[in-house]
Amino acid sequence: MQKNGPLALIFNALVIIFMLAPLVVVCLVAFTPAETLTLPTTNFSLRWFEQVLHHADFVQSFWNSLGLAVAAASISTALAVPAAIALVRYEIPGRGALQALFLSPLIIPHLVLGVAMLRMFSLVGGQGSFGWLIFAHALVVMPYTMRLVMAALIGFDRSAEQAAYSLGASNATVFKRITLPMILPGITGGWLLAFINSFDELTMSIFVVSPSTVTLPVRMYMYATESLDPMMAAVSALIVFITLGLMLLLDKVYGLDRILIGKH
């Protein structure tokens, strides 16, 4: 196997540094004791994290985002699994068009989706409804789950299924005892990616949230238009830590290589 040369390694290192540098700076600023956005040099403080925990609007928005992300990820997973099985295993008329339709939220700008959702909600009387907000997020994050489930099914060895069928097992038994456990890493990874993307969704959410359903990213955007202090960095750092923790947990349980690239 050909190894990367020194130039390739340097280029990769520069790309990684370029991607991680803003996150590292934001996380460091969150620990500043100063009143302005400055990097701490000698003194570090948790005062801004404490202020976040005592800020009622941020706390409520966090719980809104958490409940919304869990519901949207779960609904999108429940819809993506049968859709992926149908598209991968059956010759459905217009299968390519259906797959493109299901995955279209990946390429359609979320600004366009937000305007479309706002118009649709106004027509059906769903403005301000948390249920319709869940529907909008489930639609946007469903492609992430569907892609990973489809990848798991494409690399799936069906010999165990065929052996079960030959022994008289029903379709439900085969799916429950063989298919589902073998594609579970893809389902779990898809759910987690859907959760993270729903939790971080801003562009579309701006158009469809109401004062009672403001999500954390929207609250941060609203706060940034009024004041820019280290509390914004503290909230951002908390989101980074939560996302990192979820990814480390997923890597510990299943392994990111197995989920994201199908490595066994």
C-alpha positions as CSV (number, residue, x, y, z in Angstrom):
1,M,0.0,0.0,0.0
2,Q,1.4,3.4,-1.0
3,K,2.1,5.7,1.9
4,N,1.5,9.5,1.9
5,G,4.7,11.5,1.3
6,P,5.9,14.4,3.4
7,L,4.1,17.0,1.4
8,A,0.8,15.2,1.6
9,L,1.2,14.8,5.4
10,I,2.0,18.5,5.8
11,F,-1.0,19.4,3.6
12,N,-3.3,17.2,5.7
13,A,-1.9,18.7,8.9
14,L,-2.6,22.2,7.7
15,V,-6.2,21.3,6.7
16,I,-6.8,19.8,10.1
17,I,-5.3,22.8,11.9
18,F,-7.4,25.2,9.7
19,M,-10.6,23.3,10.6
20,L,-9.9,23.0,14.3
21,A,-8.4,26.4,15.0
22,P,-11.7,28.3,15.2
23,L,-13.2,25.7,17.6
24,V,-10.1,25.8,19.8
25,V,-10.1,29.6,20.0
26,V,-13.8,29.7,20.9
27,C,-13.4,27.1,23.6
28,L,-10.4,29.0,25.1
29,V,-12.3,32.3,25.0
30,A,-15.1,30.7,27.0
31,F,-12.8,30.4,30.0
32,T,-11.8,34.1,30.0
33,P,-12.5,36.0,33.2
34,A,-12.7,39.3,31.3
35,E,-15.9,41.1,30.1
36,T,-14.9,41.0,26.5
37,L,-13.9,38.3,23.9
38,T,-10.3,37.8,24.8
39,L,-8.0,34.8,25.1
40,P,-7.1,34.1,28.7
41,T,-3.3,34.0,29.2
42,T,-2.8,33.5,33.0
43,N,-6.2,33.4,34.6
44,F,-9.0,31.0,33.6
45,S,-12.5,31.2,34.9
46,L,-15.9,29.3,34.7
47,R,-17.9,32.5,35.3
48,W,-19.4,32.5,31.8
49,F,-20.4,28.9,32.0
50,E,-22.1,29.7,35.3
51,Q,-23.9,32.6,33.7
52,V,-25.2,30.3,30.9
53,L,-26.6,27.9,33.5
54,H,-28.4,30.8,35.2
55,H,-29.7,32.3,32.0
56,A,-33.4,31.2,31.8
57,D,-33.8,31.8,28.1
58,F,-30.7,29.8,27.2
59,V,-31.7,26.9,29.5
60,Q,-35.2,26.8,28.1
61,S,-33.9,26.9,24.5
62,F,-31.4,24.1,25.3
63,W,-34.3,21.9,26.5
64,N,-36.3,22.8,23.4
65,S,-33.4,21.9,21.1
66,L,-32.8,18.6,23.0
67,G,-36.4,17.5,22.8
68,L,-36.6,18.6,19.2
69,A,-33.4,16.8,18.2
70,V,-34.4,13.5,19.9
71,A,-37.9,13.5,18.4
72,A,-36.7,14.5,14.9
73,A,-33.9,12.0,14.9
74,S,-36.2,9.2,16.1
75,I,-38.9,10.0,13.5
76,S,-36.4,10.3,10.7
77,T,-34.8,6.9,11.7
78,A,-38.2,5.2,11.8
79,L,-39.0,6.4,8.3
80,A,-35.5,6.0,6.9
81,V,-35.0,2.3,7.8
82,P,-38.0,0.9,5.8
83,A,-37.3,3.4,3.0
84,A,-33.7,2.3,2.7
85,I,-34.6,-1.4,2.7
86,A,-37.1,-0.8,0.0
87,L,-34.7,1.2,-2.2
88,V,-31.8,-1.2,-1.7
89,R,-33.5,-4.6,-2.0
90,Y,-36.4,-4.1,-4.3
91,E,-36.8,-3.1,-7.9
92,I,-39.3,-0.3,-7.4
93,P,-40.4,1.8,-10.4
94,G,-38.7,5.1,-10.3
95,R,-36.3,4.0,-7.6
96,G,-33.6,6.5,-8.6
97,A,-36.1,9.4,-8.5
98,L,-37.4,8.3,-5.1
99,Q,-33.8,8.1,-3.7
100,A,-33.1,11.6,-5.1
101,L,-36.3,12.9,-3.5
102,F,-35.4,11.4,-0.1
103,L,-31.9,12.8,-0.2
104,S,-32.8,16.2,-1.7
105,P,-32.6,18.1,1.7
106,L,-28.8,17.5,1.5
107,I,-28.5,19.8,-1.6
108,I,-31.5,22.2,-1.2
109,P,-30.4,25.3,0.7
110,H,-31.9,25.4,4.1
111,L,-32.9,29.0,3.5
112,V,-35.2,27.8,0.7
113,L,-36.5,25.0,2.9
114,G,-37.2,27.5,5.7
115,V,-39.2,29.8,3.4
116,A,-41.1,26.8,2.0
117,M,-41.9,25.5,5.5
118,L,-43.0,28.9,6.6
119,R,-45.4,29.1,3.7
120,M,-46.8,25.6,4.2
121,F,-47.2,26.1,8.0
122,S,-49.2,29.3,7.3
123,L,-51.5,27.5,4.9
124,V,-52.2,24.6,7.3
125,G,-52.3,26.6,10.5
126,G,-49.2,25.1,11.9
127,Q,-47.3,28.2,12.8
128,G,-45.9,28.1,16.4
129,S,-46.6,24.4,16.7
130,F,-43.8,22.3,18.2
131,G,-45.2,19.2,16.4
132,W,-44.8,20.9,13.0
133,L,-41.3,22.1,14.0
134,I,-40.4,18.4,14.7
135,F,-41.8,17.5,11.2
136,A,-39.6,20.2,9.6
137,H,-36.5,19.0,11.3
138,A,-37.2,15.3,10.7
139,L,-37.5,16.1,7.0
140,V,-34.1,17.9,7.0
141,V,-32.1,15.3,8.9
142,M,-33.7,12.2,7.4
143,P,-31.0,11.9,4.6
144,Y,-28.2,11.5,7.2
145,T,-29.9,8.4,8.7
146,M,-30.9,7.1,5.3
147,R,-27.4,7.3,3.8
148,L,-25.9,5.3,6.6
149,V,-28.7,2.7,6.7
150,M,-28.3,2.2,2.9
151,A,-24.6,1.9,3.3
152,A,-25.1,-0.8,5.9
153,L,-27.5,-2.7,3.7
154,I,-25.3,-2.5,0.6
155,G,-22.4,-4.1,2.5
156,F,-24.7,-6.7,4.1
157,D,-24.0,-10.4,3.8
158,R,-27.5,-12.0,3.2
159,S,-26.3,-15.6,3.7
160,A,-27.5,-15.6,7.3
161,E,-30.9,-14.4,6.2
162,Q,-31.2,-17.0,3.6
163,A,-30.2,-19.7,6.1
164,A,-33.0,-18.5,8.4
165,Y,-35.5,-18.5,5.6
166,S,-34.5,-22.1,4.7
167,L,-35.2,-23.1,8.3
168,G,-38.7,-21.7,8.2
169,A,-38.3,-18.3,9.9
170,S,-40.8,-15.6,9.0
171,N,-40.0,-12.3,7.5
172,A,-40.6,-10.6,10.9
173,T,-38.3,-13.0,12.7
174,V,-35.5,-12.7,10.2
175,F,-35.7,-8.9,10.4
176,K,-35.8,-8.8,14.2
177,R,-33.1,-11.5,14.9
178,I,-30.7,-11.1,11.9
179,T,-31.2,-8.0,9.8
180,L,-31.8,-5.4,12.5
181,P,-28.8,-6.4,14.7
182,M,-26.5,-6.4,11.7
183,I,-27.5,-3.0,10.5
184,L,-27.8,-1.5,14.0
185,P,-24.5,0.3,13.8
186,G,-25.6,2.2,10.7
187,I,-29.0,3.0,12.3
188,T,-27.3,4.2,15.5
189,G,-24.8,6.3,13.6
190,G,-27.5,7.8,11.4
191,W,-29.6,8.6,14.4
192,L,-26.7,10.3,16.1
193,L,-25.8,12.4,13.0
194,A,-29.5,13.3,12.6
195,F,-29.6,14.4,16.3
196,I,-26.5,16.5,15.9
197,N,-27.7,18.2,12.8
198,S,-31.1,18.9,14.2
199,F,-29.6,20.3,17.4
200,D,-27.4,22.6,15.4
201,E,-29.9,23.6,12.8
202,L,-30.3,27.4,12.5
203,T,-31.1,28.6,9.0
204,M,-34.4,26.8,8.5
205,S,-35.4,27.1,12.2
206,I,-35.3,30.9,12.1
207,F,-38.3,30.8,9.8
208,V,-40.5,28.3,11.7
209,V,-39.9,28.8,15.4
210,S,-42.2,30.7,17.7
211,P,-41.4,32.6,20.9
212,S,-42.3,29.4,22.9
213,T,-40.3,27.1,20.7
214,V,-37.0,29.0,20.2
215,T,-34.1,26.6,19.8
216,L,-30.6,27.1,21.2
217,P,-29.0,28.1,17.8
218,V,-31.8,30.6,17.2
219,R,-31.4,31.9,20.7
220,M,-27.7,32.3,20.2
221,Y,-28.3,34.2,17.0
222,M,-30.8,36.5,18.7
223,Y,-28.4,37.1,21.6
224,A,-25.5,37.9,19.2
225,T,-27.5,40.6,17.5
226,E,-27.9,42.4,20.8
227,S,-24.7,41.7,22.7
228,L,-21.4,39.9,22.0
229,D,-19.7,38.8,25.2
230,P,-17.9,35.6,26.3
231,M,-21.2,34.0,27.3
232,M,-21.7,33.3,23.5
233,A,-18.3,31.5,23.5
234,A,-19.4,29.5,26.6
235,V,-22.6,28.3,24.9
236,S,-20.6,27.4,21.8
237,A,-18.0,25.6,23.8
238,L,-20.8,23.6,25.6
239,I,-22.2,22.6,22.2
240,V,-18.7,21.5,21.1
241,F,-18.2,19.5,24.2
242,I,-21.6,17.8,23.9
243,T,-21.0,16.9,20.3
244,L,-17.5,15.6,21.0
245,G,-18.9,13.5,23.9
246,L,-21.5,11.9,21.7
247,M,-19.0,11.1,19.0
248,L,-16.6,9.6,21.5
249,L,-19.5,7.5,23.0
250,L,-20.4,6.3,19.5
251,D,-16.8,5.4,18.8
252,K,-16.5,3.5,22.0
253,V,-19.7,1.5,21.5
254,Y,-19.5,0.7,17.7
255,G,-16.4,2.4,16.2
256,L,-16.7,5.4,13.9
257,D,-14.8,3.5,11.1
258,R,-17.4,0.8,11.2
259,I,-20.3,3.2,11.0
260,L,-19.1,6.0,8.7
261,I,-17.0,4.1,6.2
262,G,-18.2,0.5,6.7
263,K,-14.9,-0.8,8.0
264,H,-15.2,-4.2,9.7
